Amino acid sequence: MLEKAIERFLLTKAALDDGSQNLYRKALTSYRRISPEWPPTLESVVRFINHYQTNYKDSTTHVYYNVVRMFIAYLIKKKYLNENPLEDLSPPRSPDELPRAPPLEELKRFFDHLESEVERVLFLARKKH
């Protein structure tokens, strides 16, 4: 039943890009391998999270937990589960924030400047010859 529920959940994510779909599939395949019993329970999710906290980076653990959390929410919505086994579970520690990309306008100015500098250098190089 777990495998069928995962496949049905993944069908709801068909509109996502291939990378996101692959991430969801990889996370839930791993969940099924580590915690194959049906229905998902607090213990099965904790076992899964502990495995990732022990063996992987915080960022991987956090993303995989979020995928399982969305899967559990789907199971509740579709009435495969009557209650949320994650209700009292604190999420795993979040990874440190990654640096944010500069605003688009700032990037545009940078690349415009870079382009003009390349043109200037090429012009000076041609002038010397």
N, C-alpha and C positions, 0 to 999 in steps of 0.2 A: 504494500500500500504506500509506503514512503516513496518508493521510486515513481509510482504513478502520480502522486501528489506533487513531487518535484517537477516532473515533466509538464504537468498542467500549469504549475506556477511559471515555469520558464516560457510557456506559450504566451502568457500575459506580458512577457517582456520582449516579444518579437519585434516591436517597433524600435527598440534600442539599437545603438550601433553594435557592430560585431564585437568590439572590444569589451563593451559592457555585458553583452550576452555571454561571452566566454568567461568573464569574471564570475557572473552569477552561476553558471554551470560548474565552474571549477570549485567554487566555494561549497555549493550544495552536494557535489559529488564527494568532496572531502568530508562534509558533514555525514553523509550516508555511510561512508567507509568507517568513520570513527564512532558514530552513534546510529547504528542501523535499525534500532527498535522503533516500533510504531505503537502509539503515537509519540511524537516528540514530548519530552518531559524536561523539567528543570534540570534534572540530573544529566540527561543526555546532552543538553546544551552546555552545561558547565563542563562536562568531560571534553567536549569539542573545544571550548574556549581555553581550558587549561592546556590542552595539547598544543594549541597555537601560541599561547603565552610562553610555554616552555621552549618551543622549537623555532619560533619565527619572530620577526620584528613586530613591534607594537602596531605599526601601520597595517600590516597584513591581518593581524588579529582583529583590529578595529573594523576593517572593511568586511571581513568574513562574518563577524558578529552582526553587523548591520544587514548583510544579506540574509542570514538566518532569522533575524528579527522580522524582516519584511516577509519572509516565507511563513513564519508563524502567524503574522497578521493576516496573510492570505488564507491560511488554514482556518483561522477563526471566522473570517468574513464568509468563507464558503461552507462553514459549519462542519468542517472536519474535526475541529476542536471546539469544546464548549467553553474553555477558559484559557487564559494566557499563562503558560508555564513560566514566562519571563517577567511576569508582573512585579515580582519582588527582587529580581536580579539587577544588580548594578552593572552597567556596561563596563567592558574592559577599559583600561586606561587609554586615553586618546594619545596618539603620537604628537610630538611637538609640531607646531604649525610649520608648514612649509613656507618659504618666502613667496610672496605674491608677485605676480608679473606686473611690470609697470603699466600704467594706463595706456590705452591705445594711442592717444594723441602724443604722449611722450615717446613711445616707440617709433611713431611716424617721424617725429622731429629728429630722433637719433639716426634713423636710416636715411633720411633726407640729407642730414649733415655728413654722414658717412659717404653717401653717393657723391656729394659735392667735393669732398676731400679726395676721393679716388680720381675724379675727373681732374682736379687741380694737379695732383701728383703726375697723372698721365700727361697732362698738358706740359708741365715742366720737363718731364723726361723727353718728350718729343722736341721741345724747344732746344734742348742741349745737343741734339743730334742733328 
